[in-house]
Amino acid sequence: MPAPSPSSDPATDPRLLRLHADDNVLVARAPIPAGAPILVAGVAVTLAVGLPIGHKLASRAIAAGEKVRKYGAPIGTATADIARGELVHLHNLRSDYTPSVALAGEAP
């Protein structure tokens, strides 16, 4: 069976794209500045940080230890609780495929 094609949700900002129905992240189609109000699955969110094109944000709350899914597959594990609309990146995600580099000031 072929994978579902990327889709837009009318209850989600059109600058965001869900690549697969099973994903718990959305991908920015265009840069979205910090402080911008956006709609994520029908919930109004204000971005705490800017979201560059191609970067991910949580489409729903993701608990620490939960798998982060993109393209319908797990791409890593949340290292902290991630709120709906929050940037998902190295500060709160450990890759399941490559060693993660510790951020400045963090223990390895």
Biopython code that builds the backbone (N, CA, C, O; Angstrom):
import numpy as np
from Bio.PDB.StructureBuilder import StructureBuilder

atoms = [
    (1, "MET", "N", (0.852, -1.180, 0.000)),
    (1, "MET", "CA", (0.000, 0.000, 0.000)),
    (1, "MET", "C", (0.891, 1.234, 0.000)),
    (1, "MET", "O", (1.810, 1.309, 0.815)),
    (2, "PRO", "N", (0.657, 2.202, -0.878)),
    (2, "PRO", "CA", (1.489, 3.412, -0.916)),
    (2, "PRO", "C", (1.270, 4.278, 0.316)),
    (2, "PRO", "O", (0.186, 4.295, 0.900)),
    (3, "ALA", "N", (2.327, 4.999, 0.702)),
    (3, "ALA", "CA", (2.237, 5.915, 1.843)),
    (3, "ALA", "C", (1.322, 7.076, 1.501)),
    (3, "ALA", "O", (1.267, 7.509, 0.350)),
    (4, "PRO", "N", (0.603, 7.583, 2.497)),
    (4, "PRO", "CA", (-0.235, 8.761, 2.241)),
    (4, "PRO", "C", (0.627, 9.928, 1.773)),
    (4, "PRO", "O", (1.769, 10.079, 2.207)),
    (5, "SER", "N", (0.082, 10.736, 0.901)),
    (5, "SER", "CA", (0.815, 11.897, 0.414)),
    (5, "SER", "C", (0.762, 13.011, 1.448)),
    (5, "SER", "O", (-0.119, 13.019, 2.308)),
    (6, "PRO", "N", (1.708, 13.964, 1.371)),
    (6, "PRO", "CA", (1.683, 15.093, 2.302)),
    (6, "PRO", "C", (0.337, 15.806, 2.233)),
    (6, "PRO", "O", (-0.309, 15.862, 1.187)),
    (7, "SER", "N", (-0.061, 16.344, 3.373)),
    (7, "SER", "CA", (-1.364, 16.995, 3.379)),
    (7, "SER", "C", (-1.360, 18.272, 4.178)),
    (7, "SER", "O", (-0.513, 18.508, 5.040)),
    (8, "SER", "N", (-2.335, 19.078, 3.857)),
    (8, "SER", "CA", (-2.591, 20.291, 4.604)),
    (8, "SER", "C", (-3.875, 20.078, 5.385)),
    (8, "SER", "O", (-4.817, 19.454, 4.896)),
    (9, "ASP", "N", (-3.901, 20.591, 6.579)),
    (9, "ASP", "CA", (-5.069, 20.498, 7.447)),
    (9, "ASP", "C", (-5.659, 21.894, 7.539)),
    (9, "ASP", "O", (-4.951, 22.833, 7.903)),
    (10, "PRO", "N", (-6.944, 22.055, 7.218)),
    (10, "PRO", "CA", (-7.512, 23.403, 7.281)),
    (10, "PRO", "C", (-7.471, 24.017, 8.689)),
    (10, "PRO", "O", (-7.623, 25.229, 8.841)),
    (11, "ALA", "N", (-7.264, 23.178, 9.720)),
    (11, "ALA", "CA", (-7.173, 23.678, 11.087)),
    (11, "ALA", "C", (-5.729, 23.976, 11.486)),
    (11, "ALA", "O", (-5.446, 24.239, 12.655)),
    (12, "THR", "N", (-4.812, 23.935, 10.507)),
    (12, "THR", "CA", (-3.400, 24.191, 10.763)),
    (12, "THR", "C", (-2.900, 25.258, 9.794)),
    (12, "THR", "O", (-3.313, 25.297, 8.635)),
    (13, "ASP", "N", (-2.011, 26.122, 10.276)),
    (13, "ASP", "CA", (-1.430, 27.190, 9.463)),
    (13, "ASP", "C", (-0.948, 26.628, 8.125)),
    (13, "ASP", "O", (-0.268, 25.602, 8.112)),
    (14, "PRO", "N", (-1.274, 27.260, 7.012)),
    (14, "PRO", "CA", (-0.873, 26.746, 5.699)),
    (14, "PRO", "C", (0.637, 26.766, 5.454)),
    (14, "PRO", "O", (1.106, 26.179, 4.479)),
    (15, "ARG", "N", (1.403, 27.430, 6.321)),
    (15, "ARG", "CA", (2.864, 27.415, 6.180)),
    (15, "ARG", "C", (3.480, 26.146, 6.762)),
    (15, "ARG", "O", (4.694, 25.949, 6.707)),
    (16, "LEU", "N", (2.614, 25.277, 7.325)),
    (16, "LEU", "CA", (3.074, 24.030, 7.928)),
    (16, "LEU", "C", (2.531, 22.848, 7.152)),
    (16, "LEU", "O", (1.433, 22.913, 6.599)),
    (17, "LEU", "N", (3.300, 21.764, 7.109)),
    (17, "LEU", "CA", (2.940, 20.594, 6.329)),
    (17, "LEU", "C", (3.150, 19.329, 7.147)),
    (17, "LEU", "O", (4.205, 19.140, 7.754)),
    (18, "ARG", "N", (2.145, 18.468, 7.160)),
    (18, "ARG", "CA", (2.285, 17.131, 7.757)),
    (18, "ARG", "C", (2.680, 16.206, 6.607)),
    (18, "ARG", "O", (1.936, 16.063, 5.637)),
    (19, "LEU", "N", (3.849, 15.580, 6.715)),
    (19, "LEU", "CA", (4.358, 14.745, 5.632)),
    (19, "LEU", "C", (3.694, 13.374, 5.568)),
    (19, "LEU", "O", (3.642, 12.763, 4.501)),
    (20, "HIS", "N", (3.184, 12.885, 6.700)),
    (20, "HIS", "CA", (2.547, 11.566, 6.760)),
    (20, "HIS", "C", (1.492, 11.607, 7.863)),
    (20, "HIS", "O", (1.668, 12.303, 8.863)),
    (21, "ALA", "N", (0.426, 10.885, 7.690)),
    (21, "ALA", "CA", (-0.677, 10.892, 8.657)),
    (21, "ALA", "C", (-0.243, 10.468, 10.062)),
    (21, "ALA", "O", (-0.853, 10.894, 11.043)),
    (22, "ASP", "N", (0.798, 9.638, 10.177)),
    (22, "ASP", "CA", (1.252, 9.166, 11.487)),
    (22, "ASP", "C", (2.239, 10.109, 12.172)),
    (22, "ASP", "O", (2.633, 9.852, 13.309)),
    (23, "ASP", "N", (2.648, 11.191, 11.513)),
    (23, "ASP", "CA", (3.637, 12.109, 12.075)),
    (23, "ASP", "C", (3.094, 12.875, 13.277)),
    (23, "ASP", "O", (1.910, 13.209, 13.328)),
    (24, "ASN", "N", (3.975, 13.154, 14.248)),
    (24, "ASN", "CA", (3.619, 14.028, 15.368)),
    (24, "ASN", "C", (4.373, 15.352, 15.285)),
    (24, "ASN", "O", (4.416, 16.115, 16.250)),
    (25, "VAL", "N", (4.969, 15.615, 14.117)),
    (25, "VAL", "CA", (5.605, 16.902, 13.834)),
    (25, "VAL", "C", (5.078, 17.436, 12.503)),
    (25, "VAL", "O", (4.609, 16.686, 11.647)),
    (26, "LEU", "N", (5.172, 18.750, 12.360)),
    (26, "LEU", "CA", (4.848, 19.439, 11.113)),
    (26, "LEU", "C", (6.122, 20.106, 10.628)),
    (26, "LEU", "O", (6.997, 20.432, 11.430)),
    (27, "VAL", "N", (6.234, 20.310, 9.333)),
    (27, "VAL", "CA", (7.429, 20.913, 8.742)),
    (27, "VAL", "C", (7.064, 22.280, 8.172)),
    (27, "VAL", "O", (6.021, 22.442, 7.538)),
    (28, "ALA", "N", (7.932, 23.257, 8.404)),
    (28, "ALA", "CA", (7.689, 24.617, 7.901)),
    (28, "ALA", "C", (7.905, 24.667, 6.393)),
    (28, "ALA", "O", (8.972, 24.303, 5.898)),
    (29, "ARG", "N", (6.885, 25.118, 5.667)),
    (29, "ARG", "CA", (6.980, 25.329, 4.213)),
    (29, "ARG", "C", (7.633, 26.677, 3.913)),
    (29, "ARG", "O", (8.155, 26.894, 2.820)),
    (30, "ALA", "N", (7.598, 27.565, 4.878)),
    (30, "ALA", "CA", (8.140, 28.918, 4.758)),
    (30, "ALA", "C", (8.634, 29.323, 6.145)),
    (30, "ALA", "O", (8.162, 28.783, 7.145)),
    (31, "PRO", "N", (9.567, 30.256, 6.221)),
    (31, "PRO", "CA", (10.009, 30.721, 7.543)),
    (31, "PRO", "C", (8.843, 31.387, 8.278)),
    (31, "PRO", "O", (8.031, 32.094, 7.682)),
    (32, "ILE", "N", (8.787, 31.139, 9.590)),
    (32, "ILE", "CA", (7.765, 31.760, 10.430)),
    (32, "ILE", "C", (8.502, 32.447, 11.575)),
    (32, "ILE", "O", (9.233, 31.784, 12.312)),
    (33, "PRO", "N", (8.329, 33.759, 11.744)),
    (33, "PRO", "CA", (9.112, 34.491, 12.752)),
    (33, "PRO", "C", (8.653, 34.217, 14.188)),
    (33, "PRO", "O", (7.502, 33.855, 14.433)),
    (34, "ALA", "N", (9.578, 34.399, 15.121)),
    (34, "ALA", "CA", (9.250, 34.310, 16.548)),
    (34, "ALA", "C", (8.128, 35.286, 16.867)),
    (34, "ALA", "O", (8.088, 36.391, 16.327)),
    (35, "GLY", "N", (7.237, 34.886, 17.728)),
    (35, "GLY", "CA", (6.129, 35.743, 18.127)),
    (35, "GLY", "C", (4.924, 35.657, 17.204)),
    (35, "GLY", "O", (3.874, 36.228, 17.497)),
    (36, "ALA", "N", (5.067, 34.948, 16.094)),
    (36, "ALA", "CA", (3.949, 34.840, 15.148)),
    (36, "ALA", "C", (2.856, 33.951, 15.720)),
    (36, "ALA", "O", (3.135, 32.883, 16.263)),
    (37, "PRO", "N", (1.609, 34.396, 15.595)),
    (37, "PRO", "CA", (0.509, 33.524, 15.996)),
    (37, "PRO", "C", (0.246, 32.520, 14.864)),
    (37, "PRO", "O", (0.158, 32.899, 13.696)),
    (38, "ILE", "N", (0.124, 31.247, 15.225)),
    (38, "ILE", "CA", (-0.177, 30.213, 14.237)),
    (38, "ILE", "C", (-1.274, 29.305, 14.781)),
    (38, "ILE", "O", (-1.556, 29.303, 15.979)),
    (39, "LEU", "N", (-1.874, 28.550, 13.906)),
    (39, "LEU", "CA", (-2.890, 27.577, 14.276)),
    (39, "LEU", "C", (-2.302, 26.198, 14.053)),
    (39, "LEU", "O", (-1.850, 25.891, 12.950)),
    (40, "VAL", "N", (-2.301, 25.352, 15.093)),
    (40, "VAL", "CA", (-1.783, 23.986, 15.013)),
    (40, "VAL", "C", (-2.897, 23.037, 15.447)),
    (40, "VAL", "O", (-3.253, 22.973, 16.623)),
    (41, "ALA", "N", (-3.434, 22.310, 14.486)),
    (41, "ALA", "CA", (-4.521, 21.364, 14.749)),
    (41, "ALA", "C", (-5.666, 22.044, 15.506)),
    (41, "ALA", "O", (-6.221, 21.480, 16.449)),
    (42, "GLY", "N", (-6.007, 23.247, 15.084)),
    (42, "GLY", "CA", (-7.135, 23.964, 15.662)),
    (42, "GLY", "C", (-6.831, 24.720, 16.938)),
    (42, "GLY", "O", (-7.730, 25.335, 17.512)),
    (43, "VAL", "N", (-5.591, 24.691, 17.398)),
    (43, "VAL", "CA", (-5.207, 25.376, 18.634)),
    (43, "VAL", "C", (-4.307, 26.551, 18.289)),
    (43, "VAL", "O", (-3.325, 26.390, 17.564)),
    (44, "ALA", "N", (-4.633, 27.736, 18.805)),
    (44, "ALA", "CA", (-3.808, 28.926, 18.580)),
    (44, "ALA", "C", (-2.543, 28.832, 19.425)),
    (44, "ALA", "O", (-2.602, 28.562, 20.625)),
    (45, "VAL", "N", (-1.395, 29.060, 18.780)),
    (45, "VAL", "CA", (-0.088, 28.992, 19.431)),
    (45, "VAL", "C", (0.703, 30.218, 18.995)),
    (45, "VAL", "O", (0.564, 30.673, 17.860)),
    (46, "THR", "N", (1.528, 30.753, 19.880)),
    (46, "THR", "CA", (2.456, 31.820, 19.523)),
    (46, "THR", "C", (3.851, 31.219, 19.556)),
    (46, "THR", "O", (4.272, 30.670, 20.574)),
    (47, "LEU", "N", (4.570, 31.322, 18.440)),
    (47, "LEU", "CA", (5.907, 30.742, 18.364)),
    (47, "LEU", "C", (6.867, 31.459, 19.303)),
    (47, "LEU", "O", (6.988, 32.684, 19.268)),
    (48, "ALA", "N", (7.547, 30.686, 20.143)),
    (48, "ALA", "CA", (8.525, 31.261, 21.068)),
    (48, "ALA", "C", (9.816, 31.622, 20.340)),
    (48, "ALA", "O", (10.492, 32.582, 20.709)),
    (49, "VAL", "N", (10.154, 30.862, 19.317)),
    (49, "VAL", "CA", (11.359, 31.104, 18.511)),
    (49, "VAL", "C", (10.972, 31.025, 17.041)),
    (49, "VAL", "O", (9.957, 30.425, 16.687)),
    (50, "GLY", "N", (11.783, 31.631, 16.197)),
    (50, "GLY", "CA", (11.517, 31.567, 14.765)),
    (50, "GLY", "C", (11.650, 30.136, 14.253)),
    (50, "GLY", "O", (12.447, 29.350, 14.764)),
    (51, "LEU", "N", (10.866, 29.819, 13.251)),
    (51, "LEU", "CA", (10.888, 28.485, 12.652)),
    (51, "LEU", "C", (11.393, 28.604, 11.219)),
    (51, "LEU", "O", (10.661, 29.056, 10.338)),
    (52, "PRO", "N", (12.651, 28.197, 10.980)),
    (52, "PRO", "CA", (13.190, 28.275, 9.612)),
    (52, "PRO", "C", (12.495, 27.271, 8.692)),
    (52, "PRO", "O", (11.944, 26.271, 9.152)),
    (53, "ILE", "N", (12.527, 27.545, 7.404)),
    (53, "ILE", "CA", (11.946, 26.634, 6.431)),
    (53, "ILE", "C", (12.593, 25.251, 6.586)),
    (53, "ILE", "O", (13.807, 25.142, 6.759)),
    (54, "GLY", "N", (11.784, 24.218, 6.525)),
    (54, "GLY", "CA", (12.263, 22.849, 6.632)),
    (54, "GLY", "C", (12.397, 22.328, 8.048)),
    (54, "GLY", "O", (12.645, 21.137, 8.238)),
    (55, "HIS", "N", (12.237, 23.193, 9.061)),
    (55, "HIS", "CA", (12.359, 22.748, 10.448)),
    (55, "HIS", "C", (11.024, 22.229, 10.958)),
    (55, "HIS", "O", (9.973, 22.480, 10.369)),
    (56, "LYS", "N", (11.089, 21.497, 12.068)),
    (56, "LYS", "CA", (9.925, 20.798, 12.610)),
    (56, "LYS", "C", (9.376, 21.491, 13.849)),
    (56, "LYS", "O", (10.109, 22.116, 14.616)),
    (57, "LEU", "N", (8.058, 21.360, 14.022)),
    (57, "LEU", "CA", (7.443, 21.714, 15.297)),
    (57, "LEU", "C", (6.430, 20.642, 15.647)),
    (57, "LEU", "O", (5.919, 19.937, 14.777)),
    (58, "ALA", "N", (6.152, 20.533, 16.926)),
    (58, "ALA", "CA", (5.253, 19.492, 17.421)),
    (58, "ALA", "C", (3.809, 19.796, 17.027)),
    (58, "ALA", "O", (3.320, 20.905, 17.241)),
    (59, "SER", "N", (3.142, 18.817, 16.459)),
    (59, "SER", "CA", (1.734, 18.991, 16.090)),
    (59, "SER", "C", (0.811, 18.717, 17.272)),
    (59, "SER", "O", (-0.375, 19.044, 17.237)),
    (60, "ARG", "N", (1.370, 18.116, 18.313)),
    (60, "ARG", "CA", (0.662, 17.837, 19.566)),
    (60, "ARG", "C", (1.729, 17.724, 20.639)),
    (60, "ARG", "O", (2.922, 17.726, 20.336)),
    (61, "ALA", "N", (1.307, 17.625, 21.885)),
    (61, "ALA", "CA", (2.285, 17.439, 22.960)),
    (61, "ALA", "C", (2.996, 16.094, 22.757)),
    (61, "ALA", "O", (2.367, 15.087, 22.433)),
    (62, "ILE", "N", (4.321, 16.102, 22.956)),
    (62, "ILE", "CA", (5.135, 14.898, 22.845)),
    (62, "ILE", "C", (5.851, 14.733, 24.178)),
    (62, "ILE", "O", (6.566, 15.634, 24.617)),
    (63, "ALA", "N", (5.663, 13.588, 24.821)),
    (63, "ALA", "CA", (6.259, 13.358, 26.137)),
    (63, "ALA", "C", (7.720, 12.957, 26.014)),
    (63, "ALA", "O", (8.123, 12.330, 25.034)),
    (64, "ALA", "N", (8.517, 13.329, 27.027)),
    (64, "ALA", "CA", (9.915, 12.891, 27.080)),
    (64, "ALA", "C", (9.942, 11.371, 26.975)),
    (64, "ALA", "O", (9.174, 10.678, 27.642)),
    (65, "GLY", "N", (10.841, 10.858, 26.125)),
    (65, "GLY", "CA", (10.948, 9.419, 25.922)),
    (65, "GLY", "C", (10.115, 8.891, 24.766)),
    (65, "GLY", "O", (10.313, 7.760, 24.322)),
    (66, "GLU", "N", (9.180, 9.705, 24.273)),
    (66, "GLU", "CA", (8.317, 9.295, 23.166)),
    (66, "GLU", "C", (9.058, 9.438, 21.837)),
    (66, "GLU", "O", (9.894, 10.327, 21.676)),
    (67, "LYS", "N", (8.743, 8.560, 20.895)),
    (67, "LYS", "CA", (9.327, 8.636, 19.558)),
    (67, "LYS", "C", (8.753, 9.830, 18.807)),
    (67, "LYS", "O", (7.551, 10.093, 18.855)),
    (68, "VAL", "N", (9.625, 10.540, 18.120)),
    (68, "VAL", "CA", (9.216, 11.629, 17.235)),
    (68, "VAL", "C", (9.124, 11.022, 15.844)),
    (68, "VAL", "O", (10.062, 10.380, 15.373)),
    (69, "ARG", "N", (7.978, 11.231, 15.188)),
    (69, "ARG", "CA", (7.724, 10.611, 13.890)),
    (69, "ARG", "C", (7.650, 11.649, 12.784)),
    (69, "ARG", "O", (6.936, 12.646, 12.892)),
    (70, "LYS", "N", (8.408, 11.397, 11.709)),
    (70, "LYS", "CA", (8.401, 12.224, 10.508)),
    (70, "LYS", "C", (8.480, 11.261, 9.331)),
    (70, "LYS", "O", (9.174, 10.248, 9.418)),
    (71, "TYR", "N", (7.800, 11.544, 8.252)),
    (71, "TYR", "CA", (7.721, 10.637, 7.099)),
    (71, "TYR", "C", (7.049, 9.316, 7.490)),
    (71, "TYR", "O", (7.216, 8.312, 6.796)),
    (72, "GLY", "N", (6.290, 9.307, 8.594)),
    (72, "GLY", "CA", (5.625, 8.091, 9.048)),
    (72, "GLY", "C", (6.532, 7.136, 9.793)),
    (72, "GLY", "O", (6.117, 6.021, 10.112)),
    (73, "ALA", "N", (7.768, 7.545, 10.080)),
    (73, "ALA", "CA", (8.733, 6.680, 10.742)),
    (73, "ALA", "C", (9.363, 7.414, 11.922)),
    (73, "ALA", "O", (9.446, 8.642, 11.911)),
    (74, "PRO", "N", (9.808, 6.676, 12.939)),
    (74, "PRO", "CA", (10.491, 7.332, 14.051)),
    (74, "PRO", "C", (11.842, 7.871, 13.598)),
    (74, "PRO", "O", (12.623, 7.166, 12.959)),
    (75, "ILE", "N", (12.105, 9.128, 13.936)),
    (75, "ILE", "CA", (13.389, 9.742, 13.577)),
    (75, "ILE", "C", (14.241, 10.008, 14.808)),
    (75, "ILE", "O", (15.425, 10.323, 14.686)),
    (76, "GLY", "N", (13.655, 9.886, 15.986)),
    (76, "GLY", "CA", (14.387, 10.139, 17.215)),
    (76, "GLY", "C", (13.466, 10.012, 18.411)),
    (76, "GLY", "O", (12.300, 9.632, 18.295)),
    (77, "THR", "N", (14.030, 10.344, 19.569)),
    (77, "THR", "CA", (13.311, 10.250, 20.828)),
    (77, "THR", "C", (13.342, 11.608, 21.510)),
    (77, "THR", "O", (14.389, 12.252, 21.576)),
    (78, "ALA", "N", (12.197, 12.042, 22.015)),
    (78, "ALA", "CA", (12.124, 13.313, 22.738)),
    (78, "ALA", "C", (12.941, 13.200, 24.025)),
    (78, "ALA", "O", (12.763, 12.253, 24.792)),
    (79, "THR", "N", (13.828, 14.154, 24.261)),
    (79, "THR", "CA", (14.647, 14.162, 25.476)),
    (79, "THR", "C", (14.021, 15.006, 26.581)),
    (79, "THR", "O", (14.516, 15.031, 27.708)),
    (80, "ALA", "N", (12.939, 15.693, 26.254)),
    (80, "ALA", "CA", (12.191, 16.518, 27.206)),
    (80, "ALA", "C", (10.751, 16.575, 26.709)),
    (80, "ALA", "O", (10.475, 16.271, 25.549)),
    (81, "ASP", "N", (9.848, 16.961, 27.583)),
    (81, "ASP", "CA", (8.474, 17.180, 27.129)),
    (81, "ASP", "C", (8.479, 18.302, 26.097)),
    (81, "ASP", "O", (9.165, 19.309, 26.269)),
    (82, "ILE", "N", (7.711, 18.122, 25.025)),
    (82, "ILE", "CA", (7.635, 19.112, 23.951)),
    (82, "ILE", "C", (6.168, 19.516, 23.807)),
    (82, "ILE", "O", (5.306, 18.666, 23.587)),
    (83, "ALA", "N", (5.893, 20.790, 23.929)),
    (83, "ALA", "CA", (4.519, 21.295, 23.836)),
    (83, "ALA", "C", (4.080, 21.418, 22.377)),
    (83, "ALA", "O", (4.911, 21.577, 21.483)),
    (84, "ARG", "N", (2.793, 21.344, 22.148)),
    (84, "ARG", "CA", (2.247, 21.584, 20.808)),
    (84, "ARG", "C", (2.744, 22.943, 20.321)),
    (84, "ARG", "O", (2.673, 23.930, 21.053)),
    (85, "GLY", "N", (3.246, 22.995, 19.089)),
    (85, "GLY", "CA", (3.719, 24.245, 18.512)),
    (85, "GLY", "C", (5.148, 24.601, 18.853)),
    (85, "GLY", "O", (5.639, 25.643, 18.417)),
    (86, "GLU", "N", (5.843, 23.754, 19.633)),
    (86, "GLU", "CA", (7.228, 24.021, 20.013)),
    (86, "GLU", "C", (8.181, 23.455, 18.960)),
    (86, "GLU", "O", (7.918, 22.405, 18.373)),
    (87, "LEU", "N", (9.290, 24.160, 18.728)),
    (87, "LEU", "CA", (10.338, 23.701, 17.825)),
    (87, "LEU", "C", (10.846, 22.348, 18.292)),
    (87, "LEU", "O", (11.078, 22.146, 19.484)),
    (88, "VAL", "N", (11.020, 21.421, 17.360)),
    (88, "VAL", "CA", (11.605, 20.106, 17.642)),
    (88, "VAL", "C", (12.953, 20.073, 16.939)),
    (88, "VAL", "O", (13.032, 20.081, 15.711)),
    (89, "HIS", "N", (14.028, 20.035, 17.752)),
    (89, "HIS", "CA", (15.380, 20.080, 17.188)),
    (89, "HIS", "C", (16.346, 19.477, 18.207)),
    (89, "HIS", "O", (15.906, 18.797, 19.135)),
    (90, "LEU", "N", (17.623, 19.704, 18.058)),
    (90, "LEU", "CA", (18.641, 19.059, 18.888)),
    (90, "LEU", "C", (18.503, 19.329, 20.385)),
    (90, "LEU", "O", (18.982, 18.531, 21.191)),
    (91, "HIS", "N", (17.868, 20.419, 20.776)),
    (91, "HIS", "CA", (17.739, 20.726, 22.194)),
    (91, "HIS", "C", (16.702, 19.849, 22.898)),
    (91, "HIS", "O", (16.690, 19.789, 24.127)),
    (92, "ASN", "N", (15.830, 19.164, 22.142)),
    (92, "ASN", "CA", (14.810, 18.323, 22.767)),
    (92, "ASN", "C", (14.572, 17.009, 22.017)),
    (92, "ASN", "O", (13.552, 16.349, 22.216)),
    (93, "LEU", "N", (15.525, 16.636, 21.152)),
    (93, "LEU", "CA", (15.399, 15.428, 20.338)),
    (93, "LEU", "C", (16.754, 14.740, 20.220)),
    (93, "LEU", "O", (17.759, 15.379, 19.908)),
    (94, "ARG", "N", (16.775, 13.433, 20.472)),
    (94, "ARG", "CA", (17.967, 12.628, 20.257)),
    (94, "ARG", "C", (17.713, 11.755, 19.032)),
    (94, "ARG", "O", (16.713, 11.040, 18.976)),
    (95, "SER", "N", (18.601, 11.810, 18.066)),
    (95, "SER", "CA", (18.458, 11.029, 16.851)),
    (95, "SER", "C", (18.527, 9.537, 17.159)),
    (95, "SER", "O", (19.286, 9.113, 18.030)),
    (96, "ASP", "N", (17.746, 8.752, 16.452)),
    (96, "ASP", "CA", (17.833, 7.303, 16.563)),
    (96, "ASP", "C", (18.842, 6.736, 15.573)),
    (96, "ASP", "O", (19.097, 5.532, 15.570)),
    (97, "TYR", "N", (19.421, 7.599, 14.727)),
    (97, "TYR", "CA", (20.272, 7.132, 13.646)),
    (97, "TYR", "C", (21.712, 7.582, 13.739)),
    (97, "TYR", "O", (22.609, 6.859, 13.307)),
    (98, "THR", "N", (21.954, 8.747, 14.287)),
    (98, "THR", "CA", (23.317, 9.259, 14.385)),
    (98, "THR", "C", (23.555, 9.758, 15.799)),
    (98, "THR", "O", (22.614, 10.182, 16.471)),
    (99, "PRO", "N", (24.794, 9.716, 16.259)),
    (99, "PRO", "CA", (25.075, 10.239, 17.600)),
    (99, "PRO", "C", (24.744, 11.732, 17.644)),
    (99, "PRO", "O", (25.101, 12.479, 16.733)),
    (100, "SER", "N", (24.078, 12.151, 18.680)),
    (100, "SER", "CA", (23.768, 13.575, 18.854)),
    (100, "SER", "C", (24.955, 14.259, 19.489)),
    (100, "SER", "O", (25.615, 13.697, 20.363)),
    (101, "VAL", "N", (25.224, 15.461, 19.052)),
    (101, "VAL", "CA", (26.305, 16.262, 19.596)),
    (101, "VAL", "C", (25.753, 17.054, 20.770)),
    (101, "VAL", "O", (24.714, 17.703, 20.653)),
    (102, "ALA", "N", (26.442, 17.003, 21.894)),
    (102, "ALA", "CA", (25.997, 17.763, 23.070)),
    (102, "ALA", "C", (26.086, 19.246, 22.766)),
    (102, "ALA", "O", (27.047, 19.703, 22.148)),
    (103, "LEU", "N", (25.087, 19.994, 23.200)),
    (103, "LEU", "CA", (25.105, 21.442, 23.038)),
    (103, "LEU", "C", (26.085, 22.036, 24.043)),
    (103, "LEU", "O", (26.393, 21.413, 25.059)),
    (104, "ALA", "N", (26.564, 23.218, 23.763)),
    (104, "ALA", "CA", (27.526, 23.894, 24.634)),
    (104, "ALA", "C", (27.013, 23.918, 26.062)),
    (104, "ALA", "O", (25.869, 24.297, 26.313)),
    (105, "GLY", "N", (27.859, 23.516, 26.992)),
    (105, "GLY", "CA", (27.505, 23.549, 28.400)),
    (105, "GLY", "C", (26.817, 22.287, 28.891)),
    (105, "GLY", "O", (26.592, 22.143, 30.093)),
    (106, "GLU", "N", (26.473, 21.363, 27.988)),
    (106, "GLU", "CA", (25.817, 20.124, 28.405)),
    (106, "GLU", "C", (26.859, 19.027, 28.584)),
    (106, "GLU", "O", (27.877, 19.008, 27.892)),
    (107, "ALA", "N", (26.605, 18.135, 29.496)),
    (107, "ALA", "CA", (27.467, 16.966, 29.647)),
    (107, "ALA", "C", (27.200, 16.016, 28.487)),
    (107, "ALA", "O", (26.063, 15.917, 28.024)),
    (108, "PRO", "N", (28.220, 15.320, 28.011)),
    (108, "PRO", "CA", (28.014, 14.378, 26.889)),
    (108, "PRO", "C", (27.144, 13.198, 27.294)),
    (108, "PRO", "O", (26.876, 12.319, 26.474)),
]
sb = StructureBuilder()
sb.init_structure("model")
sb.init_model(0)
sb.init_chain("A")
sb.init_seg("    ")
for serial, (resi, resn, name, xyz) in enumerate(atoms, 1):
    if name == "N":
        sb.init_residue(resn, " ", resi, " ")
    sb.init_atom(name, np.array(xyz, "f"), 0.0, 1.0, " ", f" {name:<3s}", serial, name[0])
structure = sb.get_structure()
